Amino acid sequence: MSMPPPPTRRPASTKARTAEDARQLRHQALADVRRELILDAARSAFFELGMEKTSIREIAHRAGYTPGAIYSYFASKEALYGALLGESLERLNQHVGQARVHCLAGADDLRASARAFFGFYLENPRDLDLGFYLFQGMKPRGLTPELNEALNARLRDALQPTQDALQYLGMPAGKALAEVTALFAHAVGLLVLSHTGRIRMFKQASQDLFDAYLEQLAGRATGATPQ
C-alpha cells in the first residue's frame, strides 16, 4: 500500500503575504469606521451650527478624536462638507434611477424621474440643506474647482433623465434644457416653502403644486414640435 504524500507546506513568503494582506484589511476596515464616525460628527455639527460656525475642533470633539486625527482623513471642513454632499447626491441619483426601472420611455419616464427628484428632497430636508450650496451657487472656501464641478455634475445627472424624456417626446434640446431649468427652480421654491412651513399660509400642498406643474410640462412636451 502506497503512503499518502506529505502535506504541502506553503512557502514562508506566501505566509508573510497572507498575514500582511490580513493586516491591511483590518487596517482598512478600521479606517473606514473612523471615517464614517468623522462624517457623522460633521453632519450633526453642520446641521446644528451651520457651515460658518462649525470648526474642525468641534467636529473632532463630537467624533471623539483630536483635530490632528481629523486632518489625516480630510484636509478641511470644506472637504468634509464635499464628502457629505457627494454621498447625498449619490443617494439622489440612485433614488431617481430606481423610480425609472419599470417606466416606459416618454411621458411615463418624465413623470417618474421628475417626481423622484422632487420626492427625494421633500422626504429628506437635511439633504436639501446640504444641497443648498449647489442650488444657490455658493462656493465654500477650500472646495477645489475639480470637486466643485464633480458635485455639480452629479446634480445635473439626477436631472438629465427628465431632460432626456422631454427630448424623446419631441422637444428640441435647447428648449428641453430651459424647461428642466424652470422645473428645477420651481421644485426648489416649493421645497423651501414646504420645509419652512410657509406653504401653509397659502393653504396649499407642495406635492400637489409640483404635480400640477409637471402635468403642464408634460402637455407642452407632448404638443412640442422640433424647431
Secondary structure, 3 states (H helix, E strand, C coil): CCCCCCCCCCCHHHHHHHHHHHHHHHHHHHHHHHHHHHHHHHHHHHHHHCCCCCCHHHHHHHHCCCHHHHHCCCCCHHHHHHHHHHHHHHHHHHHHHHHCCCCCCCHHHHHHHHHHHHHHHHHCHHHHHHHHHHHCCCCCCCCCHHHHHHHHHHHHHHHHHHHHHHHHCCCCHHHHHHHHHHHHHHHHHHHHHHHHCHHHHHCCCHHHHHHHHHHHHHHHHHHCCCC
